[in-house]
Amino acid sequence: MTSELHWERGALGLLIAANMTADGLAAPCVAALVTRIGARRCLVIGCILMGAASIALATWVTAPWQAALAFGVMGLAAAFISVIPCQTAAAAWFGHRRPFVLSVLFAAVGLGGFVFVWVVTGAIQGSSIGYRMGCWVFFGFSVMGLLVALFLVRDKPAAEKLQVWENADKERFSRHRSSLKFPPPGESNGANLRVRDALCSPALWAIYFCMFATTCGSSFVIAHAQAHLRDLGHSPVAAAATIGIISAALVAGNLGIGSIAQRVGPRLSYFGALTLFALGLLTLAYATGSVGLYGYAVIYGVGFGAVQVGPMVLLSSYWDLKVFPMLTAFGLLMQTAGAAVSPVSAGIYFDRTGHYEPVLLVIVAMVFVSMVLLRVIGPPKSKSVEARPAGEDAGVHTGAHPTH
């Protein structure tokens, strides 16, 4: 778009900033709406907004300010059709299988995004109208999404039906997989926490710090990893090849943590994901030779995929599904802060010193602190219950009440 309309590169930054700002700021509002009107209606609203913005980009936009407005609407649409409503609906439909379902959801997002880039690129290159054809592809997908939301998506199953499914899963798991630790027995402790109550929990802020630290690492990789690898002597082609490896490993990490969480519990599996993520960043800092280059891509990719899913499984396990969307929205704001701070700080440090290694080591140290907090603080404790059965990762499985 910037090339065909002969805009300066500053306009490109304006479009991305408008998109990300609208997406991040809208998250709490969308979370409140998901609780009030349901995920299905939010998806419908998002698809309509995405379609309208796509039509505007394809037919109306000729100036940077117009494009910034359209990209802002796309950011707002993304808040309505991405993580918050989708994973809230998925969590409402599944209890014992929730870690696996959330991992499949994130894997589908990663795989879909990877494929969609090639679809849009091919449409633009094969069309006589240039980038505007890519906008029409967006419109087509928004229409398909609208149809899916209207005819296939339901906010939650009937309580009786869900209970039958959960009892069957509980019996099956207890008979064939006695070692499974997620979720725990589904008895309610009578606590009905509000958002303000959950925000007072040290466990919640430990999870948020984990999300902030890992976003600092992932945003560094997005902004500076390619340049750092070239500084270490790798060719641009070899450095770029790691992107594809990371994309494939990310999907593997998304899927892997779901089944692991079923066996060892969501907190311990998230701890392992953070370990891989930190090891991947540490490998990146000194990724000399082919082993370091491709080893970094595999380890980091798997770890990054796993840390995307881990905190969402914990949030949906420890707190009522009624507050889960808003807690997710606040977590996304923490991630937005990490995404804003890390790349800029790393760039400033490199301009002054000429290397990135200390920045990566600081991020690794932050992830290590996250791991310590996760293990020391543990699950939230309910004041209404004197004692609970043993089991470090006990959490809600039907969304009725938090177990701790």
C-alpha atoms as one frame of an Amber mdcrd trajectory, in Angstrom:
protein
   0.000   0.000   0.000   2.694   2.477   0.999   4.585   1.664  -2.205   1.648
   1.872  -4.608   0.297   5.078  -3.049   3.812   6.601  -2.796   3.645   7.252
   0.922   6.631   7.797   3.206   7.710   5.014   5.546   6.478   7.028   8.510
   2.941   6.332   7.295   3.577   2.600   7.666   4.453   3.082  11.333   1.315
   5.193  11.782  -0.894   2.394  10.419   0.613  -0.275  12.667   0.456   2.003
  15.706  -3.212   2.797  15.054  -4.024  -0.889  14.654  -2.230  -2.103  17.786
  -3.418   0.801  19.944  -7.059   0.249  19.038  -6.723  -3.489  19.631  -5.080
  -3.089  23.038  -7.307  -0.309  24.367 -10.477  -2.094  23.267  -9.604  -5.330
  25.070 -11.201  -4.465  28.468 -14.376  -3.205  26.762 -14.618  -6.378  24.683
 -14.072  -8.488  27.794 -16.988  -6.736  29.498 -19.168  -7.257  26.426 -18.273
 -10.956  26.222 -19.568 -11.348  29.762 -22.688  -9.281  29.057 -23.792 -10.293
  25.531 -21.745 -13.452  24.884 -18.839 -14.431  22.653 -21.028 -15.181  19.617
 -22.408 -11.656  19.320 -18.939 -10.196  19.842 -17.663 -12.316  16.953 -20.498
 -11.061  14.761 -19.655  -7.442  15.625 -15.971  -8.034  14.904 -16.613  -9.624
  11.526 -18.863  -6.725  10.488 -16.224  -4.186  11.538 -13.517  -6.128   9.691
 -15.630  -6.272   6.545 -16.386  -2.538   6.674 -12.718  -1.642   7.163 -11.700
  -3.952   4.307 -14.174  -2.303   1.923 -12.918   1.133   2.952  -9.287   0.145
   2.289 -10.204  -1.348  -1.081 -12.338   1.523  -2.357 -12.053   4.728  -0.333
  -8.612   5.126   1.242  -6.202   7.419  -0.616  -4.525   9.377   2.208  -2.512
   8.200   5.256  -5.028   9.594   7.750  -7.800   7.614   6.066  -5.701   4.450
   6.186  -4.910   5.058   9.866  -8.634   5.326  10.570  -9.348   2.098   8.676
  -6.492   0.269  10.405  -7.815   1.510  13.747 -11.205  -0.029  12.927  -9.382
  -3.251  11.993  -7.656  -3.190  15.373 -11.030  -2.759  17.051 -12.383  -5.639
  14.966  -9.433  -7.797  15.985 -10.279  -7.251  19.649 -13.790  -8.568  18.972
 -12.762 -11.659  16.992  -9.497 -12.812  18.543  -8.277 -14.187  21.855 -10.828
 -12.953  24.382 -14.136 -14.173  22.862 -12.680 -17.265  21.186 -10.952 -18.728
  24.211 -13.815 -17.739  26.511 -16.225 -19.740  24.360 -13.787 -22.654  24.100
 -13.287 -22.709  27.867 -17.046 -22.672  28.455 -17.543 -25.787  26.300 -14.753
 -27.874  27.851 -13.650 -28.736  31.361 -11.387 -31.774  31.628 -10.187 -31.235
  28.074  -9.704 -27.469  28.390  -5.866 -27.410  28.229  -5.889 -29.440  25.034
  -8.688 -27.373  23.481  -6.969 -24.069  24.235  -3.725 -25.428  22.804  -5.545
 -26.430  19.596  -7.114 -22.965  19.428  -3.740 -21.215  19.619  -2.210 -23.670
  17.154  -5.014 -22.939  14.691  -4.338 -19.209  15.039  -0.626 -19.698  14.376
  -1.157 -22.036  11.439  -3.912 -19.870   9.978  -1.804 -16.736  10.198   1.090
 -18.489   8.484  -1.115 -19.689   5.605  -3.026 -16.426   5.305   0.155 -14.453
   4.557   0.735 -16.578   1.468  -2.910 -16.338   0.409  -2.899 -12.535   0.553
   0.523 -12.285  -1.102  -0.556 -14.539  -3.966  -3.787 -12.590  -4.435  -1.937
  -9.278  -4.626   0.737 -10.533  -7.002  -1.798 -12.176  -9.312  -4.135  -9.195
  -9.541  -4.103  -6.048 -11.640  -5.434  -3.917  -8.775  -2.470  -4.534  -6.473
  -2.825  -4.259  -2.721  -6.567  -3.593  -2.996  -7.029  -7.241  -3.960  -5.570
  -8.166  -0.587  -8.214  -5.969   1.040 -10.944  -7.871  -0.823  -9.438 -11.123
   0.487  -9.837  -9.730   3.995 -13.453  -8.900   3.181 -14.070 -12.441   1.930
 -12.703 -13.964   5.123 -14.743 -11.558   7.247 -17.897 -12.744   5.451 -16.954
 -16.394   6.058 -16.270 -15.596   9.698 -19.647 -13.902  10.007 -21.411 -16.978
   8.617 -19.505 -19.280  10.971 -20.365 -17.084  13.966 -24.050 -16.931  13.041
 -24.633 -20.580  12.238 -22.014 -22.591  14.156 -20.856 -20.707  17.247 -22.722
 -21.072  20.546 -21.621 -19.373  23.761 -21.997 -22.451  25.941 -23.765 -25.809
  26.048 -26.754 -26.540  28.245 -25.674 -27.137  31.840 -27.149 -30.644  31.920
 -25.416 -31.654  28.702 -22.065 -30.243  29.866 -22.361 -32.123  33.148 -22.970
 -35.402  31.305 -19.888 -34.823  29.141 -17.754 -33.923  32.132 -18.864 -36.924
  34.156 -18.041 -39.180  31.208 -14.609 -37.587  30.806 -13.965 -37.782  34.525
 -14.798 -41.491  34.573 -12.726 -42.175  31.456  -9.696 -40.321  32.773  -9.904
 -41.943  36.195 -10.169 -45.398  34.603  -7.471 -45.110  31.944  -5.268 -42.209
  32.984  -5.123 -42.115  36.718  -2.039 -39.893  36.601  -3.900 -36.941  35.053
  -3.816 -33.863  37.320  -6.011 -31.442  35.391  -8.600 -30.546  36.250  -9.211
 -31.529  39.884 -12.519 -32.679  41.312 -15.141 -30.123  40.401 -16.639 -29.384
  43.817 -17.341 -25.708  44.340 -15.969 -23.947  47.413 -18.826 -21.458  47.398
 -16.620 -18.517  46.429 -17.911 -16.263  43.669 -15.026 -13.895  43.082 -15.410
 -10.585  41.299 -12.714  -9.027  39.150 -11.616  -6.733  41.966 -11.198  -9.761
  44.252  -9.134 -11.620  41.675  -6.923  -8.559  41.165  -5.892  -8.807  44.814
  -4.449 -12.291  44.281  -0.633 -12.619  44.245  -1.056 -15.623  41.930  -2.700
 -13.412  39.300   0.142 -10.886  39.365   2.687 -13.680  39.169   0.980 -14.871
  35.967   0.869 -11.294  34.656   4.586 -10.850  35.287   5.224 -14.070  33.395
   3.215 -12.692  30.470   5.084  -9.371  30.581   8.506 -11.050  30.674   7.779
 -13.440  27.815   6.334 -10.629  25.685   9.537  -8.650  26.248  11.387 -11.649
  24.834   9.086 -12.296  21.887   8.960  -8.626  20.853  12.771  -8.513  20.971
  12.902 -11.503  18.644  10.429  -9.908  16.232  12.276  -6.586  16.129  15.952
  -7.476  16.515  16.661 -11.217  16.149  17.384 -11.042  12.416  19.811  -8.161
  12.851  21.488  -9.883  15.811  21.982 -13.101  13.851  23.599 -11.177  11.016
  25.865  -9.461  13.554  26.978 -12.931  14.652  28.054 -13.706  11.084  25.020
 -15.497   9.677  23.878 -14.635   6.167  20.548 -12.830   5.675  19.168 -15.956
   3.982  20.165 -18.215   6.888  18.792 -15.757   9.434  15.511 -15.468   7.543
  15.204 -19.275   7.379  14.773 -19.351  11.160  11.405 -17.608  10.795   9.858
 -20.630   9.088  11.393 -22.990  11.652  10.040 -20.881  14.506   6.573 -20.867
  12.921   6.486 -24.661  12.704   7.950 -25.135  16.185   5.455 -22.619  17.580
   2.524 -24.772  16.473   4.199 -27.806  18.040   4.572 -25.889  21.294   0.926
 -24.789  21.169  -0.246 -28.385  20.794   2.304 -29.992  23.106   1.542 -28.024
  26.249  -2.124 -29.043  26.138  -1.465 -32.753  26.496   1.369 -32.180  28.970
  -0.854 -29.986  31.164  -3.354 -32.847  31.348  -0.686 -35.071  32.882   1.383
 -32.823  35.135  -0.967 -29.915  35.805  -1.137 -26.457  34.178   1.273 -24.707
  36.547   4.081 -27.241  36.196   3.643 -27.402  32.418   3.810 -23.587  32.218
   6.988 -23.707  34.312   8.494 -26.065  31.738   7.379 -23.782  28.906   9.116
 -20.824  30.552  12.263 -22.938  30.895  12.306 -23.679  27.156  11.562 -20.053
  26.316  14.461 -18.796  28.453  16.798 -21.445  27.020  15.820 -20.376  23.493
  16.658 -16.725  24.225  19.925 -17.731  25.854  20.813 -19.760  22.768  19.964
 -16.750  20.584  22.389 -14.576  22.524  25.312 -16.792  21.469  23.896 -18.454
  18.329  27.163 -18.989  16.507  27.374 -21.779  13.925  24.582 -23.814  12.411
  23.829 -25.664  15.652  23.269 -22.426  17.536  21.274 -20.879  14.703  18.798
 -23.694  14.159  18.873 -24.851  17.762  17.707 -21.412  18.822  14.865 -21.480
  16.285  13.562 -24.867  17.456  13.904 -24.313  21.204  12.564 -20.776  21.147
   9.713 -21.679  18.791   8.493 -24.563  20.958   8.870 -22.486  24.118   7.109
 -19.481  22.632   4.196 -21.601  21.443   3.844 -23.141  24.889   4.002 -19.842
  26.806   1.187 -18.484  24.652  -1.169 -21.168  25.936   0.131 -21.655  29.486
  -1.153 -18.467  31.155  -4.580 -18.785  29.559  -4.976 -22.316  30.899  -4.013
 -21.060  34.365  -6.361 -18.067  34.266  -9.291 -20.229  33.164  -8.407 -22.864
  35.772  -7.990 -20.649  38.812 -10.870 -18.206  38.330 -14.533 -18.240  37.382
 -15.295 -18.004  33.669 -17.361 -14.897  34.439 -14.184 -12.957  35.289 -11.889
 -14.853  32.906 -12.465 -12.499  29.912 -11.584  -9.368  31.904  -8.544 -11.013
  33.491  -7.418 -11.982  29.991  -7.895  -8.383  28.820  -5.731  -7.045  31.641
  -3.115  -9.660  30.770  -3.126  -8.463  27.156  -2.484  -4.929  28.417   0.544
  -6.253  30.307   1.744  -7.856  27.102   1.200  -4.603  25.202   3.435  -2.834
  27.718   6.151  -5.446  27.238   5.863  -5.175  23.465   6.310  -1.400  23.698
   9.234  -1.346  26.138  11.480  -4.175  24.985  12.207  -3.366  21.302  12.780
   0.333  21.965  15.071  -0.279  24.952  17.037  -2.910  23.037  17.464  -0.571
  20.064  18.680   2.289  22.248  21.145   0.012  24.037  22.501  -1.334  20.748
  22.967   2.174  19.345  25.099   3.040  22.371  27.078  -0.197  22.758  26.921
  -2.067  19.448  25.643  -5.411  20.816  22.488  -7.080  22.130  23.732  -9.820
  24.464  23.211  -7.960  27.793  19.628  -7.122  26.797  18.897 -10.787  26.125
  20.457 -11.771  29.438  18.244  -9.267  31.274  15.149 -10.731  29.603  16.288
 -14.264  30.482  16.711 -13.104  34.101  13.154 -11.724  34.045  11.850 -15.064
  32.804  13.799 -16.824  35.560  12.180 -14.529  38.150   8.831 -15.439  36.581
   9.569 -19.115  37.074  10.465 -18.558  40.722   7.299 -16.543  41.345   5.192
 -19.180  39.662   6.546 -21.917  41.914   6.726 -19.927  45.163   3.360 -18.177
  45.063   1.383 -21.124  43.743  -2.362 -21.250  43.057  -4.710 -18.710  44.663
  -6.152 -19.662  48.024  -9.772 -19.174  48.972 -10.436 -17.517  52.313 -13.746
 -19.337  52.508 -12.142 -22.754  52.759  -9.970 -23.861  55.629  -8.264 -26.704
  53.813  -8.332 -28.413  50.455  -7.179 -31.805  49.271  -3.615 -32.023  48.083
  -2.927 -31.074  44.476  -0.919 -28.024  43.502  -2.780 -27.231  40.324  -6.377
 -27.570  41.415  -8.717 -25.204  39.595 -12.231 -24.853  38.268 -13.313 -27.322
  35.600 -16.868 -26.336  34.770 -16.540 -22.573  35.087 -18.992 -22.480  37.999
 -16.602 -21.379  40.752 -12.882 -21.247  41.457 -11.639 -24.214  43.439  -9.057
 -22.167  45.372
